[in-house]
Every structure is written in C-alpha cells, then in structure tokens.
C-alpha cells in the first residue's frame, strides 16, 4: 500500500514541544514524551508544527520517519489525509486513542449508527462509538451511504483496500446480522445513541471546551428575556392560593410521595375547576422573582429547579372541560399569573392535541385538561453547548414530578405522557419549533372513583 502522497498533521488541540533528541506531545489531560529521536524525526516534528505535510515532504532523505509517523498515528496524535494523487479523498481525525487495527478487515456496509452530515468544516462521517471522525473531501465517498462498497468507487485497488480498512478501524462499518441479531445493539436507535454520546462527557469530550455552560453566544447574540412575549388577546386573571394556609393543611411530603399514582380515568361529571387549575399552576410553575445578573441576564425563580437558573419551560393548558373556563388552548403567563388564549377549541390543531391523549387514557377517552410543556430553546442554548437539549428534558422531568406531587396533595389525578404531537403544537402556537418546542405533556383532572 503506497503512502507517499498521504498528508499528515497534528490533530486539533495537540501541541508538540521539540528539544534536542526528543519531544513532548501535549493534549491535556494527555501527554507523551518522545526520546531518542533521529535528526530526520526531529525535523519531521518541527515541520508538522508548522502545518500539514506529505510523507514525501517529511521524509526527503531518510526512511526513519515512517516508523515514527506510524507510531504517532496509532496513538491518535496525528490526523491522516488519504489522497488519490493530488486529490484529497478523506481525513481520519482522531479525538481519542485508537484501538489496534483489525486484522484482515474487508469491505462491509456502513453501521446503522454511522451518519454523514455537514458541519462548519464540511462533510463528515461520524459514529457515536468511534474514536475518530472521517472527513469527506471527495464526493465519490458519499456513494458509501447508498450501499456501494469501496471497490465500486472507481479508485485504484490499493486505495479501495485502504478505505475498507480505515472504515473498519474507525468502527463505521458493521455486519448487518450482528446489529440486527444482538438485542443490546438492536435495542438502541441511532438518534438515541447519538443523543446519549453527544450530551455526556466521554472519549469525544474530555475537557470543558465547547461543552456545558460556556456562554458561547455572549459576544454575538443578546440573551432571550426570561418573560416570554405575550400572546394577543385579553388575559384571564387567576386567583392566587393562600400558601400560608396550605403549609398548615397540606398532607406531608411523605404522604404525597407515597400516594402519588398515575390516573388514566377521570370523572367528567365532576371536572377540575378554574380555581384548582389556578392553584396548581401557582404552586408548581409561577415565577416567584427574577434575579438580574451584571451582564444583563435574567434568572427567574420558580418552585422547581432549572440548570443555570434559566427556566426555559412554558405551560400551555389545553382545556376540554374545566369548570369556569371556556374550552380552548391557553398559555400560562407565570410572571403575571394569568392565562392568555392561544387557539380555539374547535381548531384542527387543538383537536389533534387532545386526540393524541386517547392512547394514554382508559377507554380511549379524552382528558379534562391537557397541560403541554414547551421549551424556549434559546434560553438554554445561549449558554449551554452539547448538553442544552439534554438539560431541557431533565427540567421537564423535575417539573412533571412537581406537578404530580402538587396534584396529589390537592386530590387531583395526573398522568404524564411519553409523547405528544409536536407538529400540532407548532401549528397551534404559530411559533417556529426552533424557537419554542413541545417537550412534554401531562393529563390532569378529577380522578374517577
């Protein structure tokens, strides 16, 4: 296999400190000391410090450089661009230490977890469990996604073999029978595994660079206000409960935790009332206060916790039968403790939102009240990288438990749903899903005896 035209480069983030007869490779928290280097090897490292170079450029007069390059490539310090003459085909860009190359690797289909997508640097082939990304430079490689084998790309035989070997080495290919026949592999969908790997620390992310609360947008975009812009229409004022009286009369925390149940049958002859809905919203989701940060940010305080204090979640009561409140879809303004009309009850979108609950309830009935939870994504994404959506879902979980416990204390029934009609929510609100998306739903009402 010829490698004369392959191009080598230090992988992003790596620093090479050279000294007489040796060098140190740094990529915190990892480092490696190189000793006993020949003069050509030391010169090759100095060349790589200045930028990418081909093997011909790195090894003009000595054959001692190739073993060093193989060693550094095998340890994940170098990225390698495979070329067809003067045309770049792809680049293997490591972000972790590679495993040993598999012996006798042959062409195989792409794994069900392998994804080709475009990012700011171009096209990239990724696998959530891989140790590297494969940067695609030649569009002929896109045929791999359609099931073509490397030998069908019209490349020289040695390059076809190299592509097959590199795809296997990176874990981008897999035996279909293994992925469909093994329960552990088959049970994971591609989006679930991607979401898990991308929102946690691991081999791809070992430092806090571009991960977590980096406030990456601080110098480019204004932060979204904590108070969502109001929907038009006359607000419906809600009564506020007497919290002092509730402190004295409420059942204990132990009682509501132990008594909490998911209710799937409700008493339509005795529906939830407007006063009960108002109390539930006040106890679980009102904005108690807003802290102003020195840089102009707003951090609300609500009864449930929120990462970074951003509180991006909003509540939308969809009313079928609530005593004292006309059927419709409303938005709960947690700052003013009012309901604002969003969409009429007879709109196709609201009807769809209610119909999706029948799979959750007994006898395919419809709910007295559907409480939709949305996320104003920008409130979280302005500050958080990689983990923003994961944090939103965690916030949904704590809000759902807060709703469950308050409903139990009030003698109401509740059941959380594992799904909802996000497209119907977007159509009903008229707001872009990228700005505000439906991320949860809870059915509420008076439980059946």
ABEGO torsion letter per residue (X at the ends): XBAAABBBBBBBGBBBBBBBGBBBBBBOABBBBBBGBBAAAAAAAAAAAAEBBBAAAABAABAAAAAAAAAAAAAGABBBBBBBEABBABBBBBABBBBBBBBGBBBBBBBAABBBBBBAAEBBBBBAABABBBBBABAAAAAAAAGBBAAAAGBBAAAAAAAAAAAAAAGABBBAAAAAABAAAAABBAAAAAAAAAABBBAABABABGBEBAGAAAAABBBBBABBBBBBEBBBBBBBBBAAAAAAABBBAAAAAAABBBBABBBAABBBBAAAAAAAAAAAABBABBBBBAAGBBBBBBABBBBGGAGABBBBBBBABBBGBBBEBBBBBAAAGBBBBABBAABAAAAAAAAAAAAABBGGBBBABBBBBBBBAAAAAAABBGAAAAAAAAAAAAAAAAAAAAAAAAGBBBBBBABBBAAAAAAAAGBBAAABBBABBBBBEBBBX
